[in-house]
Amino acid sequence: MLKQIKDFNNPDFAIRYIRKHKNILTKLGYAYAGRLTARGFKKGKILDSGCGSGDMVLAMAENVPGYEITGVDLSKPLLEYARAEAEKRHLTNRVKFLKADVHTLPFDDNSFDAAFSINMVHWVNDPASMLQEIERVLKPEGYLFIKDLRRSWLGILENEIRSALTTEEAGKITEAANLRKGTLSKSLLWWNYEV
């Protein structure tokens, strides 16, 4: 369950969230599509766990026609926006958005070729459980991408950053989730776990 689900179900908050995150999520969508394509992955099923407004999913789908992408989230206003955008961009045959809890994904084991959790870990009460669930639905040879805010001195600036994890905490959570062997890295604002 999200720490602040009431905010994400508030339409005014959702509008502010979309305005604030649209550009970065779109850029991430193009970047991740490029990374997957560079690894030879041009066709398959992708999960975005905690897709929010769906802007990353939509950018990936527009960039690579072979992707079938499912985004899940609990926010009704954000999912409504994502579905409307998918329809407007004529992507509904390859992109779907479902209301689902990231801790109990409504998919069979080994359902996806790639999975993403972007800027989600710091929002949930039990990140290890969420990551275990992503691991469950990801095929054994699947690609896994986790990216989240990294707590640092910038935490004095905004509550969202204060609730983020340090890289060390992220390492402990990915280990507790028993994720497949990957690489944990950090930058000024983000920590990343990638397989």
Protein Blocks (a to p, Z undefined) as FASTA:
>chain_A
ZZklmmmmpmklmmmmmmmmmmmmmmmmmmmmmmmmmnopabdcdddehklnommmmmmm
mmmmkbccddddfblklmmmmmmmmmmnopmmmgccddddfklccbdehkbfbdcdehkl
mmpmblmlmmmmmmmmpcfkbccddddddddfklmmpmklmmpccfklmmmmmmmnopac
ddddddfkbccddZZ
